[in-house]
Amino acid sequence: MAKRTSLHKPTALRLARTLAQAGFLVQERDTSWRLGPAAGLVGARYQAQFDINTCIEPVLQELLLATGESASFYVYEGQMRSCLVRADGPNGIRRHVRSGELLPLERGSAGRAILAALGHPGAVYDRIRQQGYSITRGERHADAASVAAPVYGAHGTVLGSVSLSGPKARLTTRLLRALTPFVARAAGQISYGLASATPDSMRNDWHP
């Protein structure tokens, strides 16, 4: 913890003990640490606001079956994006993205699709807005390629993006473009479902 945060060890230990008192961390008998039940509760509440079981997971599974590629739904918080739900394809890159992992917005099609939807300036984002999708190959991960489209909530609020991803060696630019109608349809379905589920409070409680 100290190494990852660049904090002094006494400071990291003091913070860990504070988090443990609140139930976010638990110290084992061998002095190792793990996440506590409060962290699970926060994670469950965070996922619940997006109505995963009804609005997202079935659409991603349908997208996976239609294309054979790994399908993911990303949400953005500040300048980062996080994989909220993922359906791994049979020929995908294993452990390419873990659920909950924080990734930069400016690298990878999923993040670029979000930035374009938010109105980020630049020729790259103008093109994404015009096309309605983003394609990247080897940008965030040297061996991966992906195509993504933005997801909106009520009143046009940008919530995140849907992406298909897989090995760059197989997913050529031509193939990724052929997959864009599937991605766009999935993004539209999720947008409609999330906007209908909680139209006025989708992000109010959790946006930083």
PyMOL commands that place a pseudoatom at each C-alpha (Angstrom):
pseudoatom trace, name=CA, resn=MET, resi=1, chain=A, elem=C, hetatm=0, pos=[0.000, 0.000, 0.000]
pseudoatom trace, name=CA, resn=ALA, resi=2, chain=A, elem=C, hetatm=0, pos=[2.795, 2.409, 0.866]
pseudoatom trace, name=CA, resn=LYS, resi=3, chain=A, elem=C, hetatm=0, pos=[4.638, 1.604, -2.358]
pseudoatom trace, name=CA, resn=ARG, resi=4, chain=A, elem=C, hetatm=0, pos=[1.560, 2.086, -4.560]
pseudoatom trace, name=CA, resn=THR, resi=5, chain=A, elem=C, hetatm=0, pos=[0.513, 5.360, -2.925]
pseudoatom trace, name=CA, resn=SER, resi=6, chain=A, elem=C, hetatm=0, pos=[4.044, 6.738, -2.311]
pseudoatom trace, name=CA, resn=LEU, resi=7, chain=A, elem=C, hetatm=0, pos=[3.074, 7.278, 1.313]
pseudoatom trace, name=CA, resn=HIS, resi=8, chain=A, elem=C, hetatm=0, pos=[5.351, 6.629, 4.281]
pseudoatom trace, name=CA, resn=LYS, resi=9, chain=A, elem=C, hetatm=0, pos=[4.663, 3.252, 5.870]
pseudoatom trace, name=CA, resn=PRO, resi=10, chain=A, elem=C, hetatm=0, pos=[3.411, 4.690, 9.212]
pseudoatom trace, name=CA, resn=THR, resi=11, chain=A, elem=C, hetatm=0, pos=[0.974, 6.920, 7.313]
pseudoatom trace, name=CA, resn=ALA, resi=12, chain=A, elem=C, hetatm=0, pos=[-0.254, 4.011, 5.187]
pseudoatom trace, name=CA, resn=LEU, resi=13, chain=A, elem=C, hetatm=0, pos=[-0.702, 1.872, 8.308]
pseudoatom trace, name=CA, resn=ARG, resi=14, chain=A, elem=C, hetatm=0, pos=[-2.638, 4.602, 10.090]
pseudoatom trace, name=CA, resn=LEU, resi=15, chain=A, elem=C, hetatm=0, pos=[-4.961, 5.028, 7.107]
pseudoatom trace, name=CA, resn=ALA, resi=16, chain=A, elem=C, hetatm=0, pos=[-5.410, 1.264, 6.831]
pseudoatom trace, name=CA, resn=ARG, resi=17, chain=A, elem=C, hetatm=0, pos=[-6.437, 1.030, 10.479]
pseudoatom trace, name=CA, resn=THR, resi=18, chain=A, elem=C, hetatm=0, pos=[-8.912, 3.882, 9.991]
pseudoatom trace, name=CA, resn=LEU, resi=19, chain=A, elem=C, hetatm=0, pos=[-10.408, 2.087, 6.984]
pseudoatom trace, name=CA, resn=ALA, resi=20, chain=A, elem=C, hetatm=0, pos=[-10.536, -1.126, 9.010]
pseudoatom trace, name=CA, resn=GLN, resi=21, chain=A, elem=C, hetatm=0, pos=[-12.570, 0.600, 11.736]
pseudoatom trace, name=CA, resn=ALA, resi=22, chain=A, elem=C, hetatm=0, pos=[-15.098, 1.587, 9.065]
pseudoatom trace, name=CA, resn=GLY, resi=23, chain=A, elem=C, hetatm=0, pos=[-15.193, -1.947, 7.641]
pseudoatom trace, name=CA, resn=PHE, resi=24, chain=A, elem=C, hetatm=0, pos=[-13.433, -1.176, 4.354]
pseudoatom trace, name=CA, resn=LEU, resi=25, chain=A, elem=C, hetatm=0, pos=[-10.343, -3.249, 5.214]
pseudoatom trace, name=CA, resn=VAL, resi=26, chain=A, elem=C, hetatm=0, pos=[-9.738, -6.335, 7.347]
pseudoatom trace, name=CA, resn=GLN, resi=27, chain=A, elem=C, hetatm=0, pos=[-6.388, -7.376, 8.832]
pseudoatom trace, name=CA, resn=GLU, resi=28, chain=A, elem=C, hetatm=0, pos=[-5.823, -11.131, 8.943]
pseudoatom trace, name=CA, resn=ARG, resi=29, chain=A, elem=C, hetatm=0, pos=[-4.057, -12.998, 11.738]
pseudoatom trace, name=CA, resn=ASP, resi=30, chain=A, elem=C, hetatm=0, pos=[-0.908, -13.208, 9.610]
pseudoatom trace, name=CA, resn=THR, resi=31, chain=A, elem=C, hetatm=0, pos=[-0.978, -9.341, 9.434]
pseudoatom trace, name=CA, resn=SER, resi=32, chain=A, elem=C, hetatm=0, pos=[-1.953, -9.308, 5.747]
pseudoatom trace, name=CA, resn=TRP, resi=33, chain=A, elem=C, hetatm=0, pos=[-4.816, -7.073, 4.618]
pseudoatom trace, name=CA, resn=ARG, resi=34, chain=A, elem=C, hetatm=0, pos=[-7.885, -7.634, 2.467]
pseudoatom trace, name=CA, resn=LEU, resi=35, chain=A, elem=C, hetatm=0, pos=[-10.971, -5.668, 1.466]
pseudoatom trace, name=CA, resn=GLY, resi=36, chain=A, elem=C, hetatm=0, pos=[-13.746, -5.597, 4.049]
pseudoatom trace, name=CA, resn=PRO, resi=37, chain=A, elem=C, hetatm=0, pos=[-17.551, -5.895, 3.809]
pseudoatom trace, name=CA, resn=ALA, resi=38, chain=A, elem=C, hetatm=0, pos=[-18.092, -2.135, 3.560]
pseudoatom trace, name=CA, resn=ALA, resi=39, chain=A, elem=C, hetatm=0, pos=[-16.116, -2.108, 0.300]
pseudoatom trace, name=CA, resn=GLY, resi=40, chain=A, elem=C, hetatm=0, pos=[-18.414, -4.791, -1.056]
pseudoatom trace, name=CA, resn=LEU, resi=41, chain=A, elem=C, hetatm=0, pos=[-21.484, -2.798, -0.046]
pseudoatom trace, name=CA, resn=VAL, resi=42, chain=A, elem=C, hetatm=0, pos=[-20.201, 0.311, -1.811]
pseudoatom trace, name=CA, resn=GLY, resi=43, chain=A, elem=C, hetatm=0, pos=[-19.397, -1.733, -4.916]
pseudoatom trace, name=CA, resn=ALA, resi=44, chain=A, elem=C, hetatm=0, pos=[-22.852, -3.301, -4.894]
pseudoatom trace, name=CA, resn=ARG, resi=45, chain=A, elem=C, hetatm=0, pos=[-24.554, 0.084, -4.552]
pseudoatom trace, name=CA, resn=TYR, resi=46, chain=A, elem=C, hetatm=0, pos=[-22.412, 1.525, -7.324]
pseudoatom trace, name=CA, resn=GLN, resi=47, chain=A, elem=C, hetatm=0, pos=[-23.374, -1.302, -9.684]
pseudoatom trace, name=CA, resn=ALA, resi=48, chain=A, elem=C, hetatm=0, pos=[-27.033, -1.246, -8.623]
pseudoatom trace, name=CA, resn=GLN, resi=49, chain=A, elem=C, hetatm=0, pos=[-27.498, 2.321, -9.834]
pseudoatom trace, name=CA, resn=PHE, resi=50, chain=A, elem=C, hetatm=0, pos=[-26.824, 1.111, -13.383]
pseudoatom trace, name=CA, resn=ASP, resi=51, chain=A, elem=C, hetatm=0, pos=[-29.392, -1.732, -13.220]
pseudoatom trace, name=CA, resn=ILE, resi=52, chain=A, elem=C, hetatm=0, pos=[-26.856, -4.267, -14.473]
pseudoatom trace, name=CA, resn=ASN, resi=53, chain=A, elem=C, hetatm=0, pos=[-29.058, -7.352, -14.446]
pseudoatom trace, name=CA, resn=THR, resi=54, chain=A, elem=C, hetatm=0, pos=[-31.855, -5.790, -16.483]
pseudoatom trace, name=CA, resn=CYS, resi=55, chain=A, elem=C, hetatm=0, pos=[-30.300, -3.107, -18.673]
pseudoatom trace, name=CA, resn=ILE, resi=56, chain=A, elem=C, hetatm=0, pos=[-26.675, -4.053, -19.265]
pseudoatom trace, name=CA, resn=GLU, resi=57, chain=A, elem=C, hetatm=0, pos=[-25.679, -7.697, -18.802]
pseudoatom trace, name=CA, resn=PRO, resi=58, chain=A, elem=C, hetatm=0, pos=[-28.340, -9.190, -21.144]
pseudoatom trace, name=CA, resn=VAL, resi=59, chain=A, elem=C, hetatm=0, pos=[-27.367, -6.741, -23.898]
pseudoatom trace, name=CA, resn=LEU, resi=60, chain=A, elem=C, hetatm=0, pos=[-23.665, -7.555, -23.522]
pseudoatom trace, name=CA, resn=GLN, resi=61, chain=A, elem=C, hetatm=0, pos=[-24.401, -11.280, -23.646]
pseudoatom trace, name=CA, resn=GLU, resi=62, chain=A, elem=C, hetatm=0, pos=[-26.461, -10.748, -26.791]
pseudoatom trace, name=CA, resn=LEU, resi=63, chain=A, elem=C, hetatm=0, pos=[-23.617, -8.706, -28.296]
pseudoatom trace, name=CA, resn=LEU, resi=64, chain=A, elem=C, hetatm=0, pos=[-21.148, -11.473, -27.442]
pseudoatom trace, name=CA, resn=LEU, resi=65, chain=A, elem=C, hetatm=0, pos=[-23.337, -14.138, -29.056]
pseudoatom trace, name=CA, resn=ALA, resi=66, chain=A, elem=C, hetatm=0, pos=[-23.857, -12.043, -32.190]
pseudoatom trace, name=CA, resn=THR, resi=67, chain=A, elem=C, hetatm=0, pos=[-20.171, -11.255, -32.730]
pseudoatom trace, name=CA, resn=GLY, resi=68, chain=A, elem=C, hetatm=0, pos=[-18.131, -13.807, -30.804]
pseudoatom trace, name=CA, resn=GLU, resi=69, chain=A, elem=C, hetatm=0, pos=[-16.039, -10.971, -29.346]
pseudoatom trace, name=CA, resn=SER, resi=70, chain=A, elem=C, hetatm=0, pos=[-15.634, -9.781, -25.761]
pseudoatom trace, name=CA, resn=ALA, resi=71, chain=A, elem=C, hetatm=0, pos=[-18.181, -7.094, -24.856]
pseudoatom trace, name=CA, resn=SER, resi=72, chain=A, elem=C, hetatm=0, pos=[-17.727, -4.519, -22.097]
pseudoatom trace, name=CA, resn=PHE, resi=73, chain=A, elem=C, hetatm=0, pos=[-19.604, -1.610, -20.547]
pseudoatom trace, name=CA, resn=TYR, resi=74, chain=A, elem=C, hetatm=0, pos=[-17.521, 1.261, -19.198]
pseudoatom trace, name=CA, resn=VAL, resi=75, chain=A, elem=C, hetatm=0, pos=[-18.550, 4.152, -16.981]
pseudoatom trace, name=CA, resn=TYR, resi=76, chain=A, elem=C, hetatm=0, pos=[-16.503, 7.288, -16.498]
pseudoatom trace, name=CA, resn=GLU, resi=77, chain=A, elem=C, hetatm=0, pos=[-15.643, 9.147, -13.337]
pseudoatom trace, name=CA, resn=GLY, resi=78, chain=A, elem=C, hetatm=0, pos=[-13.605, 12.319, -13.699]
pseudoatom trace, name=CA, resn=GLN, resi=79, chain=A, elem=C, hetatm=0, pos=[-10.717, 11.638, -16.069]
pseudoatom trace, name=CA, resn=MET, resi=80, chain=A, elem=C, hetatm=0, pos=[-10.866, 7.853, -15.726]
pseudoatom trace, name=CA, resn=ARG, resi=81, chain=A, elem=C, hetatm=0, pos=[-13.086, 5.053, -16.948]
pseudoatom trace, name=CA, resn=SER, resi=82, chain=A, elem=C, hetatm=0, pos=[-13.930, 1.801, -15.233]
pseudoatom trace, name=CA, resn=CYS, resi=83, chain=A, elem=C, hetatm=0, pos=[-15.104, -1.523, -16.634]
pseudoatom trace, name=CA, resn=LEU, resi=84, chain=A, elem=C, hetatm=0, pos=[-18.424, -2.084, -14.871]
pseudoatom trace, name=CA, resn=VAL, resi=85, chain=A, elem=C, hetatm=0, pos=[-19.532, -5.266, -16.672]
pseudoatom trace, name=CA, resn=ARG, resi=86, chain=A, elem=C, hetatm=0, pos=[-17.720, -7.572, -19.085]
pseudoatom trace, name=CA, resn=ALA, resi=87, chain=A, elem=C, hetatm=0, pos=[-18.721, -10.624, -21.126]
pseudoatom trace, name=CA, resn=ASP, resi=88, chain=A, elem=C, hetatm=0, pos=[-15.583, -12.477, -22.261]
pseudoatom trace, name=CA, resn=GLY, resi=89, chain=A, elem=C, hetatm=0, pos=[-15.562, -14.023, -25.716]
pseudoatom trace, name=CA, resn=PRO, resi=90, chain=A, elem=C, hetatm=0, pos=[-14.030, -17.466, -26.376]
pseudoatom trace, name=CA, resn=ASN, resi=91, chain=A, elem=C, hetatm=0, pos=[-11.116, -16.000, -28.349]
pseudoatom trace, name=CA, resn=GLY, resi=92, chain=A, elem=C, hetatm=0, pos=[-10.528, -12.825, -26.373]
pseudoatom trace, name=CA, resn=ILE, resi=93, chain=A, elem=C, hetatm=0, pos=[-7.409, -11.683, -24.553]
pseudoatom trace, name=CA, resn=ARG, resi=94, chain=A, elem=C, hetatm=0, pos=[-7.654, -13.205, -21.096]
pseudoatom trace, name=CA, resn=ARG, resi=95, chain=A, elem=C, hetatm=0, pos=[-7.333, -10.755, -18.219]
pseudoatom trace, name=CA, resn=HIS, resi=96, chain=A, elem=C, hetatm=0, pos=[-7.090, -7.923, -20.711]
pseudoatom trace, name=CA, resn=VAL, resi=97, chain=A, elem=C, hetatm=0, pos=[-9.447, -5.856, -18.546]
pseudoatom trace, name=CA, resn=ARG, resi=98, chain=A, elem=C, hetatm=0, pos=[-10.679, -6.628, -15.046]
pseudoatom trace, name=CA, resn=SER, resi=99, chain=A, elem=C, hetatm=0, pos=[-14.035, -5.474, -13.759]
pseudoatom trace, name=CA, resn=GLY, resi=100, chain=A, elem=C, hetatm=0, pos=[-13.579, -2.323, -11.702]
pseudoatom trace, name=CA, resn=GLU, resi=101, chain=A, elem=C, hetatm=0, pos=[-10.151, -1.539, -13.120]
pseudoatom trace, name=CA, resn=LEU, resi=102, chain=A, elem=C, hetatm=0, pos=[-9.513, 2.181, -13.669]
pseudoatom trace, name=CA, resn=LEU, resi=103, chain=A, elem=C, hetatm=0, pos=[-8.216, 3.136, -17.107]
pseudoatom trace, name=CA, resn=PRO, resi=104, chain=A, elem=C, hetatm=0, pos=[-7.426, 6.463, -18.802]
pseudoatom trace, name=CA, resn=LEU, resi=105, chain=A, elem=C, hetatm=0, pos=[-10.044, 8.073, -21.023]
pseudoatom trace, name=CA, resn=GLU, resi=106, chain=A, elem=C, hetatm=0, pos=[-7.576, 9.208, -23.658]
pseudoatom trace, name=CA, resn=ARG, resi=107, chain=A, elem=C, hetatm=0, pos=[-6.314, 5.727, -24.570]
pseudoatom trace, name=CA, resn=GLY, resi=108, chain=A, elem=C, hetatm=0, pos=[-8.513, 3.038, -26.114]
pseudoatom trace, name=CA, resn=SER, resi=109, chain=A, elem=C, hetatm=0, pos=[-11.738, 3.230, -28.091]
pseudoatom trace, name=CA, resn=ALA, resi=110, chain=A, elem=C, hetatm=0, pos=[-14.007, 3.007, -25.018]
pseudoatom trace, name=CA, resn=GLY, resi=111, chain=A, elem=C, hetatm=0, pos=[-12.434, 6.087, -23.443]
pseudoatom trace, name=CA, resn=ARG, resi=112, chain=A, elem=C, hetatm=0, pos=[-12.216, 8.037, -26.689]
pseudoatom trace, name=CA, resn=ALA, resi=113, chain=A, elem=C, hetatm=0, pos=[-15.901, 7.370, -27.404]
pseudoatom trace, name=CA, resn=ILE, resi=114, chain=A, elem=C, hetatm=0, pos=[-16.738, 8.869, -24.008]
pseudoatom trace, name=CA, resn=LEU, resi=115, chain=A, elem=C, hetatm=0, pos=[-14.545, 11.929, -24.573]
pseudoatom trace, name=CA, resn=ALA, resi=116, chain=A, elem=C, hetatm=0, pos=[-16.102, 12.517, -27.994]
pseudoatom trace, name=CA, resn=ALA, resi=117, chain=A, elem=C, hetatm=0, pos=[-19.606, 12.317, -26.523]
pseudoatom trace, name=CA, resn=LEU, resi=118, chain=A, elem=C, hetatm=0, pos=[-18.579, 14.824, -23.848]
pseudoatom trace, name=CA, resn=GLY, resi=119, chain=A, elem=C, hetatm=0, pos=[-17.587, 17.276, -26.574]
pseudoatom trace, name=CA, resn=HIS, resi=120, chain=A, elem=C, hetatm=0, pos=[-13.805, 16.972, -26.243]
pseudoatom trace, name=CA, resn=PRO, resi=121, chain=A, elem=C, hetatm=0, pos=[-12.147, 19.142, -28.921]
pseudoatom trace, name=CA, resn=GLY, resi=122, chain=A, elem=C, hetatm=0, pos=[-9.879, 17.885, -31.695]
pseudoatom trace, name=CA, resn=ALA, resi=123, chain=A, elem=C, hetatm=0, pos=[-9.994, 16.316, -35.146]
pseudoatom trace, name=CA, resn=VAL, resi=124, chain=A, elem=C, hetatm=0, pos=[-9.948, 12.798, -33.709]
pseudoatom trace, name=CA, resn=TYR, resi=125, chain=A, elem=C, hetatm=0, pos=[-13.038, 13.470, -31.617]
pseudoatom trace, name=CA, resn=ASP, resi=126, chain=A, elem=C, hetatm=0, pos=[-14.784, 15.336, -34.422]
pseudoatom trace, name=CA, resn=ARG, resi=127, chain=A, elem=C, hetatm=0, pos=[-14.404, 12.212, -36.545]
pseudoatom trace, name=CA, resn=ILE, resi=128, chain=A, elem=C, hetatm=0, pos=[-15.720, 9.961, -33.772]
pseudoatom trace, name=CA, resn=ARG, resi=129, chain=A, elem=C, hetatm=0, pos=[-18.758, 12.194, -33.304]
pseudoatom trace, name=CA, resn=GLN, resi=130, chain=A, elem=C, hetatm=0, pos=[-19.414, 12.156, -37.038]
pseudoatom trace, name=CA, resn=GLN, resi=131, chain=A, elem=C, hetatm=0, pos=[-19.076, 8.374, -37.305]
pseudoatom trace, name=CA, resn=GLY, resi=132, chain=A, elem=C, hetatm=0, pos=[-20.787, 7.553, -34.026]
pseudoatom trace, name=CA, resn=TYR, resi=133, chain=A, elem=C, hetatm=0, pos=[-18.061, 5.123, -32.978]
pseudoatom trace, name=CA, resn=SER, resi=134, chain=A, elem=C, hetatm=0, pos=[-14.363, 4.897, -32.111]
pseudoatom trace, name=CA, resn=ILE, resi=135, chain=A, elem=C, hetatm=0, pos=[-11.829, 2.325, -33.330]
pseudoatom trace, name=CA, resn=THR, resi=136, chain=A, elem=C, hetatm=0, pos=[-8.349, 1.819, -31.870]
pseudoatom trace, name=CA, resn=ARG, resi=137, chain=A, elem=C, hetatm=0, pos=[-5.730, -0.858, -32.473]
pseudoatom trace, name=CA, resn=GLY, resi=138, chain=A, elem=C, hetatm=0, pos=[-2.773, -1.334, -30.145]
pseudoatom trace, name=CA, resn=GLU, resi=139, chain=A, elem=C, hetatm=0, pos=[-3.336, 2.009, -28.409]
pseudoatom trace, name=CA, resn=ARG, resi=140, chain=A, elem=C, hetatm=0, pos=[-3.867, 1.072, -24.759]
pseudoatom trace, name=CA, resn=HIS, resi=141, chain=A, elem=C, hetatm=0, pos=[-2.737, -2.555, -25.031]
pseudoatom trace, name=CA, resn=ALA, resi=142, chain=A, elem=C, hetatm=0, pos=[-0.186, -3.474, -27.691]
pseudoatom trace, name=CA, resn=ASP, resi=143, chain=A, elem=C, hetatm=0, pos=[-1.975, -6.700, -28.667]
pseudoatom trace, name=CA, resn=ALA, resi=144, chain=A, elem=C, hetatm=0, pos=[-5.593, -5.510, -28.445]
pseudoatom trace, name=CA, resn=ALA, resi=145, chain=A, elem=C, hetatm=0, pos=[-8.037, -3.819, -30.797]
pseudoatom trace, name=CA, resn=SER, resi=146, chain=A, elem=C, hetatm=0, pos=[-11.525, -2.523, -30.103]
pseudoatom trace, name=CA, resn=VAL, resi=147, chain=A, elem=C, hetatm=0, pos=[-14.524, -0.562, -31.310]
pseudoatom trace, name=CA, resn=ALA, resi=148, chain=A, elem=C, hetatm=0, pos=[-16.799, 1.426, -28.983]
pseudoatom trace, name=CA, resn=ALA, resi=149, chain=A, elem=C, hetatm=0, pos=[-19.889, 3.629, -29.009]
pseudoatom trace, name=CA, resn=PRO, resi=150, chain=A, elem=C, hetatm=0, pos=[-21.111, 6.041, -26.306]
pseudoatom trace, name=CA, resn=VAL, resi=151, chain=A, elem=C, hetatm=0, pos=[-23.957, 5.336, -23.892]
pseudoatom trace, name=CA, resn=TYR, resi=152, chain=A, elem=C, hetatm=0, pos=[-26.316, 8.082, -22.743]
pseudoatom trace, name=CA, resn=GLY, resi=153, chain=A, elem=C, hetatm=0, pos=[-28.793, 8.394, -19.897]
pseudoatom trace, name=CA, resn=ALA, resi=154, chain=A, elem=C, hetatm=0, pos=[-31.742, 10.671, -19.287]
pseudoatom trace, name=CA, resn=HIS, resi=155, chain=A, elem=C, hetatm=0, pos=[-31.604, 14.129, -20.868]
pseudoatom trace, name=CA, resn=GLY, resi=156, chain=A, elem=C, hetatm=0, pos=[-28.590, 13.141, -22.971]
pseudoatom trace, name=CA, resn=THR, resi=157, chain=A, elem=C, hetatm=0, pos=[-26.253, 12.679, -19.990]
pseudoatom trace, name=CA, resn=VAL, resi=158, chain=A, elem=C, hetatm=0, pos=[-23.108, 10.793, -21.011]
pseudoatom trace, name=CA, resn=LEU, resi=159, chain=A, elem=C, hetatm=0, pos=[-22.817, 7.671, -18.853]
pseudoatom trace, name=CA, resn=GLY, resi=160, chain=A, elem=C, hetatm=0, pos=[-20.103, 5.634, -20.533]
pseudoatom trace, name=CA, resn=SER, resi=161, chain=A, elem=C, hetatm=0, pos=[-19.562, 3.407, -23.548]
pseudoatom trace, name=CA, resn=VAL, resi=162, chain=A, elem=C, hetatm=0, pos=[-19.984, -0.110, -24.924]
pseudoatom trace, name=CA, resn=SER, resi=163, chain=A, elem=C, hetatm=0, pos=[-17.052, -1.820, -26.618]
pseudoatom trace, name=CA, resn=LEU, resi=164, chain=A, elem=C, hetatm=0, pos=[-16.071, -4.987, -28.427]
pseudoatom trace, name=CA, resn=SER, resi=165, chain=A, elem=C, hetatm=0, pos=[-12.452, -6.028, -28.075]
pseudoatom trace, name=CA, resn=GLY, resi=166, chain=A, elem=C, hetatm=0, pos=[-10.089, -8.819, -28.997]
pseudoatom trace, name=CA, resn=PRO, resi=167, chain=A, elem=C, hetatm=0, pos=[-6.615, -9.621, -30.375]
pseudoatom trace, name=CA, resn=LYS, resi=168, chain=A, elem=C, hetatm=0, pos=[-5.242, -7.028, -32.778]
pseudoatom trace, name=CA, resn=ALA, resi=169, chain=A, elem=C, hetatm=0, pos=[-3.913, -9.762, -35.047]
pseudoatom trace, name=CA, resn=ARG, resi=170, chain=A, elem=C, hetatm=0, pos=[-7.474, -10.908, -35.781]
pseudoatom trace, name=CA, resn=LEU, resi=171, chain=A, elem=C, hetatm=0, pos=[-9.492, -7.708, -35.425]
pseudoatom trace, name=CA, resn=THR, resi=172, chain=A, elem=C, hetatm=0, pos=[-8.448, -5.719, -38.473]
pseudoatom trace, name=CA, resn=THR, resi=173, chain=A, elem=C, hetatm=0, pos=[-9.764, -2.211, -39.053]
pseudoatom trace, name=CA, resn=ARG, resi=174, chain=A, elem=C, hetatm=0, pos=[-12.057, -3.609, -41.749]
pseudoatom trace, name=CA, resn=LEU, resi=175, chain=A, elem=C, hetatm=0, pos=[-13.514, -6.202, -39.379]
pseudoatom trace, name=CA, resn=LEU, resi=176, chain=A, elem=C, hetatm=0, pos=[-13.947, -3.646, -36.595]
pseudoatom trace, name=CA, resn=ARG, resi=177, chain=A, elem=C, hetatm=0, pos=[-15.899, -1.412, -38.948]
pseudoatom trace, name=CA, resn=ALA, resi=178, chain=A, elem=C, hetatm=0, pos=[-18.100, -4.353, -39.876]
pseudoatom trace, name=CA, resn=LEU, resi=179, chain=A, elem=C, hetatm=0, pos=[-18.851, -4.824, -36.169]
pseudoatom trace, name=CA, resn=THR, resi=180, chain=A, elem=C, hetatm=0, pos=[-19.893, -1.209, -35.576]
pseudoatom trace, name=CA, resn=PRO, resi=181, chain=A, elem=C, hetatm=0, pos=[-23.642, -1.772, -36.263]
pseudoatom trace, name=CA, resn=PHE, resi=182, chain=A, elem=C, hetatm=0, pos=[-23.747, -4.389, -33.485]
pseudoatom trace, name=CA, resn=VAL, resi=183, chain=A, elem=C, hetatm=0, pos=[-21.951, -2.080, -31.058]
pseudoatom trace, name=CA, resn=ALA, resi=184, chain=A, elem=C, hetatm=0, pos=[-24.137, 0.910, -31.960]
pseudoatom trace, name=CA, resn=ARG, resi=185, chain=A, elem=C, hetatm=0, pos=[-27.314, -1.127, -31.473]
pseudoatom trace, name=CA, resn=ALA, resi=186, chain=A, elem=C, hetatm=0, pos=[-26.118, -2.402, -28.078]
pseudoatom trace, name=CA, resn=ALA, resi=187, chain=A, elem=C, hetatm=0, pos=[-25.192, 1.123, -26.980]
pseudoatom trace, name=CA, resn=GLY, resi=188, chain=A, elem=C, hetatm=0, pos=[-28.645, 2.320, -28.013]
pseudoatom trace, name=CA, resn=GLN, resi=189, chain=A, elem=C, hetatm=0, pos=[-30.379, -0.475, -26.118]
pseudoatom trace, name=CA, resn=ILE, resi=190, chain=A, elem=C, hetatm=0, pos=[-28.420, 0.197, -22.938]
pseudoatom trace, name=CA, resn=SER, resi=191, chain=A, elem=C, hetatm=0, pos=[-28.949, 3.953, -23.269]
pseudoatom trace, name=CA, resn=TYR, resi=192, chain=A, elem=C, hetatm=0, pos=[-32.690, 3.447, -23.556]
pseudoatom trace, name=CA, resn=GLY, resi=193, chain=A, elem=C, hetatm=0, pos=[-32.775, 1.009, -20.630]
pseudoatom trace, name=CA, resn=LEU, resi=194, chain=A, elem=C, hetatm=0, pos=[-30.710, 3.176, -18.290]
pseudoatom trace, name=CA, resn=ALA, resi=195, chain=A, elem=C, hetatm=0, pos=[-32.582, 6.366, -19.181]
pseudoatom trace, name=CA, resn=SER, resi=196, chain=A, elem=C, hetatm=0, pos=[-35.875, 4.620, -18.426]
pseudoatom trace, name=CA, resn=ALA, resi=197, chain=A, elem=C, hetatm=0, pos=[-34.648, 2.973, -15.209]
pseudoatom trace, name=CA, resn=THR, resi=198, chain=A, elem=C, hetatm=0, pos=[-33.624, 6.033, -13.186]
pseudoatom trace, name=CA, resn=PRO, resi=199, chain=A, elem=C, hetatm=0, pos=[-34.136, 9.111, -15.320]
pseudoatom trace, name=CA, resn=ASP, resi=200, chain=A, elem=C, hetatm=0, pos=[-33.252, 11.827, -12.819]
pseudoatom trace, name=CA, resn=SER, resi=201, chain=A, elem=C, hetatm=0, pos=[-30.805, 10.262, -10.380]
pseudoatom trace, name=CA, resn=MET, resi=202, chain=A, elem=C, hetatm=0, pos=[-28.565, 8.005, -12.439]
pseudoatom trace, name=CA, resn=ARG, resi=203, chain=A, elem=C, hetatm=0, pos=[-25.373, 9.803, -11.479]
pseudoatom trace, name=CA, resn=ASN, resi=204, chain=A, elem=C, hetatm=0, pos=[-26.342, 12.476, -8.952]
pseudoatom trace, name=CA, resn=ASP, resi=205, chain=A, elem=C, hetatm=0, pos=[-25.422, 10.441, -5.876]
pseudoatom trace, name=CA, resn=TRP, resi=206, chain=A, elem=C, hetatm=0, pos=[-22.098, 9.165, -7.130]
pseudoatom trace, name=CA, resn=HIS, resi=207, chain=A, elem=C, hetatm=0, pos=[-20.551, 11.712, -9.475]
pseudoatom trace, name=CA, resn=PRO, resi=208, chain=A, elem=C, hetatm=0, pos=[-17.436, 13.232, -7.878]
for i in range(1, 208): cmd.bond("trace and resi %d" % i, "trace and resi %d" % (i + 1))
show_as sticks, trace
zoom trace
